[in-house]
Amino acid sequence: MRTRVRGWRWQSNPLRRRSDVIEAWTMLIVAVLLFVVTPLVGVAAGLHALGRARTVAAAQRAERHQVRALVIGDRAEPLSAVQSDREHPYRAEVRWTEPGKGTRTAWARVPAGTRTGDTVSVWFDARGHGVAPPPDRATVLQHAVTVGVCAAGGAAALVLLGHAVERRIALRHRLAEWEREWEHTGPRWNQPQA
């Protein structure tokens, strides 16, 4: 039967070595880093990303404008993977009327399944190029949460990697301590008894 004594590394006893004390302190530090510091890193990164994403979204809303336009092209063309977004993966020729400027036509991003004669909401930048709509609140929040979770995960991985390296070094030192102690104790055990 095996008896396990909790906290033996913290208690003073003749079998406790210096490496045991170091390992106990290391475990405490790792626990604090994992359960306190790592979530704080994630929250800080998420809040920073939230502020930046809100600023970018506000700037995009200020420079982009939405119009209701009639699709006049024969068919919608798919955008490349780099240019497309989830909601507007196609491009089509559209026509709309702007107050004071008359009727205009341009190529713009349109939702999947758009056909000739459909009326769609399209977004244009200040130069008149068709662009994706600015990110909404849900997209901004999703981005911030993703950055926060990734930052917390990265911090946790870094802590665990550091702990694994420390454990390997501690094991090497522990084996060296045992070897030194056996050099002193071994001869007494190996002497022939009368």
C-alpha positions as CSV (number, residue, x, y, z in Angstrom):
1,M,0.0,0.0,0.0
2,R,1.3,3.4,-0.9
3,T,0.9,6.4,1.4
4,R,1.0,9.9,0.0
5,V,1.7,12.8,2.2
6,R,0.5,16.1,0.9
7,G,2.7,19.1,1.1
8,W,5.8,17.1,2.0
9,R,8.0,19.5,-0.1
10,W,7.0,22.4,2.2
11,Q,7.6,20.5,5.4
12,S,11.0,20.3,7.0
13,N,12.2,16.7,7.0
14,P,15.5,14.8,6.6
15,L,14.6,13.4,3.2
16,R,13.7,16.8,1.6
17,R,16.3,18.0,-0.8
18,R,16.9,21.5,-2.1
19,S,15.5,20.5,-5.5
20,D,12.2,19.5,-3.8
21,V,11.9,23.0,-2.4
22,I,12.6,24.6,-5.7
23,E,10.1,22.3,-7.4
24,A,7.4,23.2,-4.8
25,W,8.0,27.0,-5.4
26,T,8.0,26.4,-9.2
27,M,4.6,24.6,-9.1
28,L,3.2,27.5,-7.1
29,I,4.5,30.1,-9.6
30,V,3.2,28.0,-12.5
31,A,-0.2,27.8,-10.9
32,V,-0.4,31.5,-10.3
33,L,0.8,32.2,-13.9
34,L,-1.8,29.8,-15.4
35,F,-4.8,30.8,-13.3
36,V,-4.2,34.5,-12.7
37,V,-1.8,36.0,-15.2
38,T,-2.9,34.1,-18.3
39,P,-6.5,35.2,-18.1
40,L,-5.4,38.8,-17.4
41,V,-3.2,38.6,-20.6
42,G,-6.2,37.4,-22.6
43,V,-8.5,40.1,-21.2
44,A,-5.9,42.9,-21.8
45,A,-5.3,41.7,-25.4
46,G,-9.0,41.4,-26.1
47,L,-9.7,44.9,-24.8
48,H,-6.9,46.3,-26.8
49,A,-8.1,44.5,-30.0
50,L,-11.7,45.7,-29.2
51,G,-10.5,49.3,-29.1
52,R,-8.5,49.0,-32.3
53,A,-11.3,47.2,-34.1
54,R,-13.9,49.8,-33.1
55,T,-11.6,52.5,-34.4
56,V,-11.1,50.7,-37.7
57,A,-14.9,50.1,-38.0
58,A,-15.7,53.7,-37.3
59,A,-13.2,54.9,-39.9
60,Q,-14.6,52.5,-42.5
61,R,-18.2,53.6,-41.7
62,A,-17.1,57.2,-42.1
63,E,-15.4,56.7,-45.5
64,R,-17.9,54.2,-47.0
65,H,-21.5,54.7,-48.0
66,Q,-24.3,52.3,-48.8
67,V,-26.7,52.6,-51.7
68,R,-29.6,50.6,-53.0
69,A,-28.8,49.6,-56.5
70,L,-30.3,47.5,-59.3
71,V,-28.2,44.6,-60.7
72,I,-27.9,45.2,-64.5
73,G,-25.1,42.8,-65.4
74,D,-25.8,39.5,-67.1
75,R,-24.4,37.4,-64.2
76,A,-22.5,37.8,-61.0
77,E,-18.7,37.0,-61.2
78,P,-17.1,35.3,-58.2
79,L,-14.3,37.3,-56.5
80,S,-11.0,35.7,-55.7
81,A,-10.5,34.2,-52.2
82,V,-8.4,37.2,-51.2
83,Q,-11.0,39.8,-52.3
84,S,-14.2,38.1,-51.2
85,D,-15.9,38.1,-47.8
86,R,-18.5,35.7,-46.5
87,E,-21.6,37.8,-47.1
88,H,-20.5,39.3,-50.5
89,P,-18.6,36.7,-52.5
90,Y,-19.6,37.9,-56.0
91,R,-19.2,41.0,-58.1
92,A,-21.9,42.4,-60.5
93,E,-22.6,45.5,-62.5
94,V,-25.1,47.7,-60.7
95,R,-27.0,51.0,-61.4
96,W,-28.3,53.6,-58.9
97,T,-29.3,57.2,-58.8
98,E,-27.5,59.7,-56.6
99,P,-29.1,63.0,-55.7
100,G,-27.4,65.8,-57.6
101,K,-25.2,63.4,-59.6
102,G,-27.7,61.4,-61.7
103,T,-27.6,57.8,-62.6
104,R,-24.4,55.9,-62.0
105,T,-23.2,52.4,-62.8
106,A,-20.3,50.5,-61.3
107,W,-19.1,47.0,-60.4
108,A,-19.9,46.2,-56.8
109,R,-19.8,43.3,-54.3
110,V,-23.2,41.5,-54.1
111,P,-24.5,38.6,-52.1
112,A,-24.5,35.0,-53.5
113,G,-27.5,34.2,-55.6
114,T,-28.0,37.7,-56.9
115,R,-29.6,37.8,-60.3
116,T,-30.2,40.5,-63.0
117,G,-33.0,42.8,-61.9
118,D,-32.5,42.3,-58.1
119,T,-32.2,45.3,-55.9
120,V,-29.3,45.0,-53.5
121,S,-27.5,47.1,-50.9
122,V,-24.0,47.8,-52.0
123,W,-21.1,49.7,-50.4
124,F,-18.7,52.1,-52.1
125,D,-15.6,53.9,-50.8
126,A,-14.8,57.6,-51.3
127,R,-13.3,56.8,-54.8
128,G,-16.4,55.0,-56.0
129,H,-15.0,51.5,-55.8
130,G,-17.3,48.7,-54.6
131,V,-16.1,47.5,-51.2
132,A,-17.2,45.1,-48.4
133,P,-19.5,46.6,-45.8
134,P,-17.8,47.9,-42.7
135,P,-17.7,45.4,-39.8
136,D,-20.8,45.4,-37.5
137,R,-20.7,45.2,-33.7
138,A,-20.9,41.4,-33.7
139,T,-17.9,41.1,-36.0
140,V,-15.9,43.6,-33.9
141,L,-16.7,41.7,-30.7
142,Q,-15.9,38.3,-32.3
143,H,-12.5,39.7,-33.4
144,A,-11.8,40.9,-29.9
145,V,-12.8,37.6,-28.3
146,T,-10.7,35.7,-30.7
147,V,-7.6,37.8,-30.1
148,G,-8.2,37.5,-26.3
149,V,-8.5,33.7,-26.4
150,C,-5.5,33.3,-28.7
151,A,-3.4,35.6,-26.4
152,A,-4.4,33.7,-23.3
153,G,-3.7,30.4,-25.1
154,G,-0.3,31.6,-26.2
155,A,0.5,32.8,-22.7
156,A,-0.6,29.4,-21.2
157,A,1.5,27.5,-23.8
158,L,4.5,29.7,-23.0
159,V,4.1,29.1,-19.3
160,L,3.7,25.3,-19.8
161,L,6.7,25.2,-22.1
162,G,8.8,27.1,-19.6
163,H,7.6,24.6,-16.9
164,A,8.6,21.6,-19.0
165,V,12.1,23.1,-19.5
166,E,12.4,23.8,-15.8
167,R,11.3,20.2,-15.0
168,R,14.0,18.8,-17.3
169,I,16.7,21.0,-15.7
170,A,15.4,20.1,-12.2
171,L,15.5,16.4,-13.0
172,R,19.1,16.7,-14.2
173,H,20.1,18.5,-11.0
174,R,18.2,16.0,-8.8
175,L,20.0,13.1,-10.4
176,A,23.3,14.9,-9.8
177,E,22.4,15.4,-6.1
178,W,21.5,11.7,-5.8
179,E,24.8,10.8,-7.4
180,R,26.8,13.0,-5.0
181,E,25.0,11.6,-2.0
182,W,25.6,8.0,-3.2
183,E,29.3,8.7,-3.4
184,H,29.2,9.4,0.3
185,T,26.8,6.6,1.3
186,G,27.7,3.9,-1.2
187,P,31.0,2.8,0.2
188,R,29.4,2.1,3.6
189,W,26.8,-0.2,2.0
190,N,29.3,-2.0,-0.2
191,Q,31.8,-2.9,2.6
192,P,31.8,-6.6,3.5
193,Q,30.3,-7.3,6.9
194,A,32.2,-9.4,9.4
